[in-house]
Amino acid sequence: MAKVSKKRKASEKLVEKGKAYSLADASKLVKQLSTTKFDSSVDLDIRLGVDPRKANQMVRGSITLPHGTGKTKRVLVLCTPDKEQEAREAGADHVGLDDYITKIEKEGWTDIDVVITMPSVMAKVGRLGKILGPRNLMPNPKTGTVTMEIGKAVKDAKGGKIDFKVDKQGIIHTSIGKASFDANKIFGNANELLHTIIKLKPSSAKGTYVKSIYMSSTMSPGILIEPKSIDSNI
């Protein structure tokens, strides 16, 4: 059995067992729980009352967090030559098409955080699904990463845009900032994400939609959040 560190034990004492905290209180408490030497990520785990095996109950989307993610994202743009300058001017880290497709196919290269492309080259990019898909890097029109507005998509990705998707267990896992953020920024980002997820409630989902919400930092205990503190209709 793994030994629990003194810091971990101290963190666990700060979280009252069985208590559901308001989002505002959780945003303050999560900063106290961070004991890592590096700047920990602040994560949300949201369990939804949906059946992700049914297409009409899949919950996915993207938002631009009001206070950013605290992380610099590496962006690859796969586009035709006429869009390359637009991509570079917007801040893309890698720009091209055939050379990068070959690099990913032959070398398994995925040293990137976001892949953006355009509709006209999706036939080529689609070949990368087996490599990019499992890493959540596959471009998708629903998340704005398959678009003709390449410059805007790059700026959004660099400016704090995140994609989210419910997994097979009906849970959305995502990072919404860093422990170094002040509590108001953590609250603002979390609030934006949660309200977006609430708006995406499938009409076919019955019963309680948001079953549980936990906030945590890297290696910290989770803080249970009272869903009613987010919205009274969930």
URBELQUI-V874890 format. One line per field, one symbol per residue. psi: psi as a letter, one per 30 degrees, with the letter a starting at -180 (. if undefined). burial: b if it has 9 or more other C-alpha atoms within 8 Angstrom, else e. A space follows every 50 residues. Layout:
# URBELQUI-V874890
psi->???
burial->???
This chain:
# URBELQUI-V874890
psi->kkkkleeeeeeeffjkkfkklleeeefeefeffjglfljllklkjjklil jffkeggkjlakljkfglfgkjkjkkkjlleffeeeeeffgkekkadeee eeeeeefgkhhlfkkkalefgfeeeffgefeeefghfkkkefgggjlfie eeeeeeefggklklkkafggkkklkgalffkleeeeeeeeeeeeeeeefg kkffklakejelkkkllkgllkjkkjeffekfh.
burial->eeeeeeebbebbeeeeeeeebbbbebbbebbebbeeeeebbbbbbbbbbb bbeeeebbbbbbbbbeebbeeebbbbbbbbeebbebbbebbbeebbbeeb bbbbbeeeeeebebbbbbeebbeebeebbebbbeeebbbeeebbbbbeeb bebbbbbbebbbbbbbeeebbbbebbbbbeeebebbbbbbbbbbbbbbee bbeebeeebbbbbbbbbbebbebbbbbebbeeeb
